[in-house]
Amino acid sequence: MNKTRLALFLCTLLATGAAYAEDKKDTDSPETLIATVNGKPYRLDLFRVFIMERLQGRPTNNNPAVQQQLFDEFMNLIVASQEGERRHLEGERNVVAALELERMKVMSNAALSAMANEIEPSEKELKEAYDRVKEQSTRTEYKARHILLKSEDEAKKLIKQLDKGAKFEELAKKHSEGPTAKDGGDLGWFDPAQMVPPFAAAVTALKPGSYTKEPVQTQFGWHIVKLEETRQAEPPSFEEAKPQLTALVKRQKLGERLTDMRNNAMVELNEDVVRVTKIEGEDAKKD
């Protein structure tokens, strides 16, 4: 397959998930191959799983370079794994354990997905979750301005001017080093959690209409902060939050089911191994 056909194949596969067949017929079945490398066939489904794992939900935006990179990485994986088989590395102790662990992870994820799909939260459960989230999401938002300066002395000089009646917005436009200077230092509405700790502490300590009497230092420089207004943030409506609430309740129920499965599992520990592990752990603490 030449580069043009390969690019078209990848574009179709990544954008729609449909296989590009040589005869343009629907040959998308579990046995459909993407390639045969050194005489060994590799299924299209394997490549799709590889893509999903690598992209983790991110789109390729039909970028040929990204698509080609993905295919090249897949080919690297193939030839390197074939070299491992040629060297008979599958029998090595750490490789055996790693393969077993990977299989467990895949089976675990598949089982969790199947279990989650079986969970259908009731309207009552969703509303109870909404009430909890609504209560926890109640927070105060702040509307403030700031003047960012390079030195503490500069900031103290401007604070003295403010004390004498100078307008905060005008000083910000003239002296601030930040990108908000043109807007008179306006930061708009924000949650203090979005700000660096010293700035957040300063703004939450102010009363509307007041400004900091001492410069506030952050990694960006020295700030003079003025608080204009505060308001209580409005949580989303029940209908708006429903998809997130459904996922939340599913995760909670899935967690409860896993805990129940673990607590009811028949576990027989190898006491000799457990005892040795405990001794090694205690020795490590002493060291």
Stockholm file with secondary structure:
# STOCKHOLM 1.0

chainA/1-287         MNKTRLALFLCTLLATGAAYAEDKKDTDSPETLIATVNGKPYRLDLFRVFIMERLQGRPTNNNPAVQQQLFDEFMNLIVASQEGERRHLEGERNVVAALELERMKVMSNAALSAMANEIEPSEKELKEAYDRVKEQSTRTEYKARHILLKSEDEAKKLIKQLDKGAKFEELAKKHSEGPTAKDGGDLGWFDPAQMVPPFAAAVTALKPGSYTKEPVQTQFGWHIVKLEETRQAEPPSFEEAKPQLTALVKRQKLGERLTDMRNNAMVELNEDVVRVTKIEGEDAKKD
#=GR chainA/1-287 SS CCHHHHHHHHHHHHHHCCCCCTTSSCCCSTTCEEEEETTEEEEHHHHHHHHHHHHTTCCCTTCHHHHHHHHHHHHHHHHHHHHHHHTTGGGSHHHHHHHHHHHHHHHHHHHHHHHHHHCCCCHHHHHHHHHHHHHHTCCEEEEEEEEEESCHHHHHHHHHHHHTTCCHHHHHHHHCCSTTGGGTTEEEEECGGGSCHHHHHHHHTSCTTCBCSSCEEETTEEEEEEEEEEEECCCCCHHHHHHHHHHHHHHHHHHHHHHHHHHTSCCCCCHHHHHHHHHHHHHHHHC
#=GC SS_cons         CCHHHHHHHHHHHHHHCCCCCTTSSCCCSTTCEEEEETTEEEEHHHHHHHHHHHHTTCCCTTCHHHHHHHHHHHHHHHHHHHHHHHTTGGGSHHHHHHHHHHHHHHHHHHHHHHHHHHCCCCHHHHHHHHHHHHHHTCCEEEEEEEEEESCHHHHHHHHHHHHTTCCHHHHHHHHCCSTTGGGTTEEEEECGGGSCHHHHHHHHTSCTTCBCSSCEEETTEEEEEEEEEEEECCCCCHHHHHHHHHHHHHHHHHHHHHHHHHHTSCCCCCHHHHHHHHHHHHHHHHC
//
